[in-house]
Amino acid sequence: MQSIDLEKIPANTGCEDLQELDKRYLWHPFTQMREYCREDNLIIERGEGSYLFDTQGRKYLDGISSLWVTVHGHNRKEINEAIRSQAEQVSHSTLLGLSNVPATRLAKELVRITPEGLSRVFYSDSGATSVEIALKMAFQYWQQQPDTRKRGKQRFLTFSGAYHGDTIGSVSLGGMDLFHSLYRPLLFQSLKAPAPYCYRCPMGREAGECGFACLEEFDRLISAHKDELAAVVIEPLVQGAAGIITAPPGYLRAVRERCTECDVLLIADEVAVGFGRTGSLFACEQEGVSPDLMCLAKGITGGYLPLAATLATEKIYEAFLGEYSEYKTFFHGHSYTGNPLACAAALANLEIFERDCVIEGLQGKIERLRQGLEHFHALPHVGDVRQRGFMIGIELVKDKATKEPFAPALRMGHRVILEARRRGVILRPLGDVLVLMPILGMSDSELDQLLQVTYESIGAVMSEMTV
Ligand SMILES: *Cc1c(COP(=O)(O)O)cnc(C)c1O
């Protein structure tokens, strides 16, 4: 008989022990654990509004919305209450063959608030799964066309630097070599158009003479491959994980038009940009674009529970209708699809948007951020400052004139965020791009604090560099 080794069970779970247990038992996402275990680890115990508190009682401004998900703030009583009262009804019931109250209500709301034409909601639980679902729907849609010539439409056109999540299908659509190249043997091939990364123009053009050259390359690809393309997949207005790459105005609209002309579906991955991030409820609205499929996750529950949705047009939905024996069913689902607690949180999140006129209230704050960012350009090693609404990327470079990056081993972005942490602000960089993703509910003074600490932290790290 095996006995339990009492020695191995910690006597108490005070904060010291938690820090140790974290290093001993957890494997963190996107984290080099050797580096992590060498550094001081921070264990969050609670949150309130724009702040997080660790087990040592220290207080931090949440400058990344807990990885881009928190919308109105932590510990909001309306959302807590919605989750609590739903838990008293039922916490989970499947959508496979049944339905539930909050999933049904939320589906109607999502159709109402998303761009015209999207009329059906398919739930899952993360951004990656919402993209997997969209790509499988797009693929199957063409396979089920009565016109058999359309069945050759099996490929996807995506963008360099794209990020759509970490499952194999969504990685196949992605274009981030650092994350994705190792898995290449496991992936299906997608076509890649150059993303409109104006600071480092993929077409080698100088600012002012761009002429939308990258769009010409997109045009060329979509025209040449339209008979084999199922869909174009795009992060509307901003490529998030690529380093907050902001597309020039008109780009998304032009992509939508080319897709329509070439009879290729458009999948809008609004996982990062949805729910107010870019200053409108959805990014597609800003260019009057209606995608054929739309992926939502991150902010959908206000950052309270995992939930995702893939929205489809009625035309796509109808291509899956038939007798069971025709096997046109969409054979896909997850155990927690349409989870009632998550859907209840999402409904409460949407109520706050409407009741507090959140989108209207953001406009002044976006302008305040824009003004506050102006003097960052003067800092040494700040190569580019990009902003779209409440998404900000500050790109650090070794040489501002040549745009030469720092050596990755210097970990410049990481150093700056550690400096910011010492000053009470949580950030997480993407390589040497500092990402500021403020909570939409932040007050003016909290936004000012976020910019101030970021500015000082860049300054402090860069002055260490030169001595
Ligand atoms: C975060 C993100 C995803 C993946 O979402 P997860 O919930 O982390 O799986 C997909 N697409 C975009 C644009 C994202 O920013």
The ligand as an SDF file (V2000), in Angstrom:
LIG
                    3D

 15 15  0  0  0  0  0  0  0  0999 V2000
   -5.8690   36.1310  -28.6830 C   0  0  0  0  0  0  0  0  0  0  0  0
   -6.2440   35.9450  -30.1020 C   0  0  0  0  0  0  0  0  0  0  0  0
   -6.7160   34.7030  -30.5820 C   0  0  0  0  0  0  0  0  0  0  0  0
   -6.7140   33.4780  -29.7330 C   0  0  0  0  0  0  0  0  0  0  0  0
   -7.6030   33.5640  -28.6490 O   0  0  0  0  0  0  0  0  0  0  0  0
   -7.4460   32.5490  -27.4240 P   0  0  0  0  0  0  0  0  0  0  0  0
   -8.6500   32.8070  -26.5900 O   0  0  0  0  0  0  0  0  0  0  0  0
   -6.1610   32.9200  -26.7480 O   0  0  0  0  0  0  0  0  0  0  0  0
   -7.3990   31.1840  -28.0000 O   0  0  0  0  0  0  0  0  0  0  0  0
   -7.1420   34.6330  -31.8850 C   0  0  0  0  0  0  0  0  0  0  0  0
   -7.1020   35.7120  -32.6900 N   0  0  0  0  0  0  0  0  0  0  0  0
   -6.6610   36.8990  -32.2760 C   0  0  0  0  0  0  0  0  0  0  0  0
   -6.6730   38.0480  -33.2180 C   0  0  0  0  0  0  0  0  0  0  0  0
   -6.1950   37.0670  -30.9710 C   0  0  0  0  0  0  0  0  0  0  0  0
   -5.7130   38.2370  -30.5570 O   0  0  0  0  0  0  0  0  0  0  0  0
  1  2  1  0
  2  3  1  0
  2 14  2  0
  3  4  1  0
  3 10  2  0
  4  5  1  0
  5  6  1  0
  6  7  2  0
  6  8  1  0
  6  9  1  0
 10 11  1  0
 11 12  2  0
 12 13  1  0
 12 14  1  0
 14 15  1  0
M  END
$$$$
